[in-house]
Amino acid sequence: MAKVDQELVKMILQRNELDVRTVSQIMEDIENESKAMLEDNPKPPPVKKQFVFIISDPNGELPDKDFTGWVLQLPEEDSPYAAEERLQRSAYEFNVTPKGRKLPVKSIAEVCEVVPARILKEQNIWVKTKEPVYVLKTKNQIPTDGNLSGLQNEDTGDIF
């Protein structure tokens, strides 16, 4: 049902030359019904979410290579280790739809790029980056001497 502004309803009722008492009674009834509907169906509080980053590391070479991955969100109380399982369940749900039967998803990358947010939301997972993003390594240090020489990579000489 479409939501209509109460002022618009009041204006239309007055335009149709109804009695002022009738208009005010109708408007009061509308207001009471809308309050009752809000009390019966209160909006659930928003889910607090945590960010998770999944890295594509097919060969287990994380310390030695550069990688890409996807930023996801899960409910705060859930384990981050559930992210991959939820993406897999989303893939199964998508693959049983008519579109999924035509073009089934077969990888995590395809799930993040193709599966609609509606299906992902049903599994309590939200994909924040449809395209994979680059993962950078850091030493997690800030130089204290005031110059950038401490940010130089010891192996290659590149500045971070």
Secondary structure as UniProt FT lines:
FT   HELIX           6..15
FT   TURN            16..17
FT   HELIX           20..40
FT   STRAND          49..55
FT   TURN            58..59
FT   TURN            62..64
FT   STRAND          67..75
FT   TURN            76..77
FT   HELIX           80..82
FT   HELIX           83..95
FT   HELIX           98..102
FT   HELIX           108..114
FT   HELIX           117..122
FT   TURN            123..124
FT   STRAND          126..127
FT   STRAND          133..135
FT   HELIX           148..151
FT   TURN            154..156
//
